[in-house]
Amino acid sequence: MSEWMGALGFGIGLLAFVLGMTSIIMGFMGSDSGAKGMQHKIEYGFFGVSGLVVCLLMGYALA
């Protein structure tokens, strides 16, 4: 049963990493300017960092 839990943890960590990196990249690709553009960059940056933190926590849980 522990193998299933390890596989599930790895899947969640991988998904969090991919979504985190995608959010960070999308934050840099925004072409809007002004307050709306900055809002999008901050939101994407927050979700990106949150995804990477979840990925690191899952890696720590698997170690």
N, C-alpha and C positions, 0 to 999 in steps of 0.2 A: 504494500500500500504506500510505502514511503516513496517508491519510484514514481507513482502517480502524482504525489504532492510535489516532488521535485520537478517533474515535467510541467505541471500546472504553474508552478512558480517561475520556471524559465519562460514559459509562454507569456505570462503577464509581464515579466521584466522586458522581454523582447518587444512586446507590443507598446509598452510605455516608452522604451527607447526610441522606437520608430516614430511614434506620435510626437515625442518631445523634440526630436531633431527636425521633423517636418514643420512643427510649429515655429521653431527658431528660424528656419530657412524662409518660411512664408513671411515672418516678421521683417526680414531684410528685403524681401521682394516687393513690398508695398510701394505703390507709386503715388499714393495720396499725399497731399501736403497739408500743413496746418494742424489744427487740433484733432481733426478726424484721423489723419494719418498717424499722428503720435499715439492716439488712443489704440489704434489697431496694432501698432508696434509693441506697446506695453502689454496688451492682452495676449498677443502671440508669444511674447517673451515670457510672460508669467506661466502660460500653459506649457511652454517648452521646458522651462526650468522645473516645473512641477513634474513633468513626465520623466525628466532625467533623475530627479530625486527619487521617484517611485522605482525607477530602474535600479538605482544604487541600493535602495532598501531591499529589493527582491534579491539582488546579488549577495547582499550581506546575509539575508535569511537562508540562502542556499549554501553559504559557506560553512 
